[in-house]
Amino acid sequence: MPPKPDRTEPRLNAEDVDLAQRCQRGDEDAQRTFVHRLGTLAYSVCRRSGLVEADCDDVSQQIMLDAFKSLPAYRGTSRLSTWVYSLALRRVADYFRSQQRREVPFGSPGDETFPVSPSTTEALAPDEQAVKRDEDRRVTRAVARLPEPERGVILAYYLGEMSVLEIARVFNIPEGTVKTRLHRGRRLLRQELGES
């Protein structure tokens, strides 16, 4: 009888590991792919976290620099997007601590919400794109008004597509706490959107 597989050993993400290794070796195509795939995510984390647009570029660039510098530490036990997302959450938290959490002027001229998945938006008709952008703005404003513990977990779960276990590891909290914050965050978000 063959031995049972060890379920505690994490599965490696071979494609992500290959991309990370190629980036470290200086492969410019791999680096462009890395930035293309994950730069959008970094910027989205910044916008959805409530940073003003003027600061999103700076903070998202710093996130990508952090990611490149930290590539040797990437082991492939989580998706690259999850790994970069956790770096982004830490960088955004640092930003808010340094800025003493200033108010975000949503609705000001030029305020644009960065779409979570531009490719799905581009596939829509122009009138549907406008509706989607309006809905993205409305949700972004509502998420930005959530209290911090719930906001971070909601962003990690929906925008970062992280599992409860991954969120628990990133925030260094028990899985039960993640579930509680998700539940409370969803309830608060429905209230903010007027859907209670």
C-alpha positions as a printed Julia matrix, in Angstrom:
196×3 Matrix{Float64}:
   0.0    0.0     0.0
   1.52   3.4    -1.02
   2.05   5.96    1.75
  -0.62   8.62    2.21
   0.35  12.02    0.85
   1.4   14.57    3.45
  -1.47  17.07    3.45
   0.45  19.53    5.63
   3.1   20.12    2.97
   2.09  23.12    0.83
   1.81  22.66   -2.94
   4.23  24.75   -4.95
   2.95  27.07   -7.66
   5.43  26.01  -10.35
   4.47  28.7   -12.87
   4.83  31.48  -10.27
   8.12  30.05   -8.98
   9.46  29.96  -12.55
   8.4   33.58  -13.14
  10.02  34.7    -9.86
  13.27  32.89  -10.68
  13.4   34.34  -14.2
  12.84  37.85  -12.76
  15.72  37.33  -10.34
  18.0   36.26  -13.21
  17.25  39.56  -14.97
  14.94  38.2   -17.68
  13.3   41.4   -18.98
  10.28  39.59  -20.45
   9.61  37.96  -17.08
  10.0   41.3   -15.3
   7.52  42.94  -17.69
   5.09  40.07  -17.12
   5.54  40.41  -13.35
   4.86  44.16  -13.43
   1.93  43.78  -15.83
   0.27  41.03  -13.77
   0.93  42.44  -10.33
   1.29  46.2   -10.79
  -2.45  46.46  -11.43
  -3.11  44.55   -8.22
  -0.79  46.82   -6.21
  -2.48  49.95   -7.56
  -5.94  48.49   -6.91
  -5.03  47.71   -3.29
  -3.98  51.34   -2.85
  -7.16  52.77   -4.42
  -9.5   50.36   -2.67
  -7.79  51.03    0.66
  -8.71  54.69    0.41
  -5.45  56.34   -0.62
  -5.88  59.55   -2.56
  -5.12  59.16   -6.25
  -2.02  61.34   -6.05
  -0.43  58.92   -3.56
  -1.48  55.68   -5.27
   1.26  55.84   -7.9
   4.01  56.39   -5.32
   2.79  53.72   -2.92
   2.08  51.14   -5.64
   5.56  51.71   -7.12
   7.04  51.19   -3.67
   5.04  47.95   -3.36
   6.49  46.71   -6.65
  10.02  47.67   -5.55
   9.42  45.79   -2.29
   8.23  42.8    -4.32
  11.31  42.78   -6.58
  13.66  43.11   -3.6
  11.83  40.32   -1.76
  11.68  37.84   -4.68
  14.5   35.72   -3.22
  12.2   35.07   -0.21
   9.31  33.86   -2.41
   9.02  30.08   -2.07
   5.93  29.38   -4.16
   3.76  28.13   -1.3
   1.18  30.79   -2.18
   0.25  32.46   -5.46
   2.44  35.4    -6.46
  -0.68  37.59   -6.4
  -1.35  36.58   -2.78
   2.27  37.17   -1.86
   2.33  40.64   -3.47
  -1.04  41.41   -1.93
   0.35  40.77    1.55
   3.29  43.07    0.77
   0.8   45.69   -0.44
  -1.3   45.46    2.72
   1.78  46.06    4.86
   2.95  49.0     2.74
  -0.54  50.6     2.79
  -0.73  50.13    6.58
   2.68  51.86    6.87
   1.39  54.7     4.7
  -1.64  55.28    6.91
   0.47  55.16   10.07
   2.86  57.76    8.63
   0.05  60.01    7.38
  -1.95  59.68   10.61
  -4.9   58.51    8.58
  -6.02  61.64    6.78
  -9.51  61.86    5.28
  -9.95  60.76    1.65
 -11.71  63.33   -0.56
 -13.93  60.99   -2.56
 -16.08  62.65   -5.17
 -13.57  65.4    -5.84
 -12.9   66.35   -9.47
 -10.81  63.72  -11.22
 -11.57  61.02   -8.63
 -11.47  57.76  -10.55
 -11.7   54.24   -9.23
  -9.18  51.9   -10.72
 -11.09  48.85  -12.03
 -10.36  45.59  -10.28
 -10.21  43.7   -13.57
  -9.8   46.0   -16.57
 -10.05  43.1   -19.02
 -13.63  42.34  -17.99
 -14.54  46.03  -18.21
 -13.09  46.34  -21.73
 -15.28  43.46  -22.91
 -18.41  45.48  -22.06
 -20.28  47.9   -24.33
 -19.5   51.61  -23.67
 -22.75  52.22  -21.75
 -22.15  49.08  -19.67
 -18.57  50.25  -18.97
 -19.95  53.55  -17.61
 -22.38  51.69  -15.35
 -19.56  49.39  -14.15
 -17.28  52.38  -13.41
 -20.07  54.08  -11.43
 -20.67  50.89   -9.45
 -16.91  50.5    -8.82
 -16.77  54.06   -7.47
 -19.78  53.47   -5.24
 -18.31  50.26   -3.8
 -14.86  51.85   -3.36
 -16.35  54.72   -1.37
 -18.32  52.29    0.77
 -15.26  50.09    1.43
 -13.16  53.16    2.33
 -15.71  54.04    5.04
 -15.41  50.62    6.73
 -13.46  50.46    9.99
  -9.88  49.28    9.51
  -9.97  45.67   10.71
 -12.99  44.86    8.53
 -11.77  46.88    5.54
  -8.45  45.02    5.36
 -10.1   41.61    5.53
 -12.79  42.53    2.97
 -10.12  43.81    0.57
  -7.95  40.74    1.06
 -10.86  38.34    0.52
 -12.56  40.0    -2.46
  -9.87  42.06   -4.17
  -6.92  39.86   -3.25
  -8.94  36.65   -3.69
  -7.23  35.26   -0.6
  -8.61  32.35    1.39
  -9.51  32.68    5.07
  -6.33  30.77    5.94
  -4.15  33.07    3.78
  -5.71  36.16    5.37
  -5.12  34.73    8.84
  -1.44  34.26    7.99
  -1.02  37.74    6.48
  -2.71  39.52    9.4
  -1.34  37.07   11.98
  -4.8   36.45   13.48
  -6.86  33.29   14.07
  -9.08  32.02   11.23
 -12.13  32.53   13.47
 -11.27  36.23   13.76
 -11.01  36.46    9.97
 -14.46  34.9     9.6
 -15.92  37.28   12.2
 -14.42  40.32   10.47
 -15.64  39.1     7.09
 -19.15  38.65    8.45
 -19.16  42.06   10.17
 -17.51  43.72    7.16
 -20.14  42.36    4.76
 -22.92  43.58    7.05
 -21.34  47.05    7.34
 -20.73  47.18    3.6
 -24.38  46.35    2.87
 -25.38  49.18    5.22
 -23.0   51.59    3.5
 -24.45  50.61    0.12
 -28.0   51.0     1.41
 -28.75  47.3     0.94
 -29.49  46.35    4.56
